[in-house]
């Protein structure tokens, strides 16, 4: 069992959240759920989780979203995730300590983060330099060219025309979300583009189905002027 200051830990990790543009509300909700389970287990070094329980706590309804977010949190060094392929044995989680000593703040772009116990944690942004003068940062923010985007879309079984739409759109706004926030993972942004495209296609298909049904109903209600009302219905 580890000695964890509940308040200092949450203060430290939420400070880190505020500086990490890769996170979305689902990542944070999942982390809070894992923290609560860690708390219930009295902050042991490693604990087991049940996917259904974690999804219920974090209000995540999709298994694919859950797996993506928990892998992201592990890759970005918020947690360590040990997946289990045994249905009778849950996956293992190790939580990093984010509590800081009095008056000490977590520095977003430092290589290491010093904790109150003297333990150094590798910064989740070790591989993302914030110095805009660093010429290599462009390689992390955007694809090399349109061909790379087309290849990625084909790998995901999406047509070339959709890849070109994506590339032209973000090329035109400088590879920034909403023209403001710099993209740090263009492939993740591309997958979000695909999800939105699927939603649009689904809505259009449903609309066509409804229009077809309305048309059929209107045809059934049509009568002719010469109808013989002596005929049985």
Buried (B, 14 or more C-beta within 10 A) or exposed (E): EEEBBEEBBBBBBBBBBEBBBBBEEBBBBBBBBBBEBBEEBEBEEEBBBEBEEBBEBBEBEEEEBBBBBBEBBBEBBBBEBBEEEEEEEBBBBBBBBBBBEEEBEBBBEEEEBBBBEEEEBEBBBEEBEEEEEEEEBEEBBBBEEBEBBBEBBEEEEBEEEBBBBBBEEBBEEEBEBEEEEBBBBBBBBBBEBBEEBEEEEEEEEEEEEEEEEEEEEEEEEEEEEEEEEEEEE
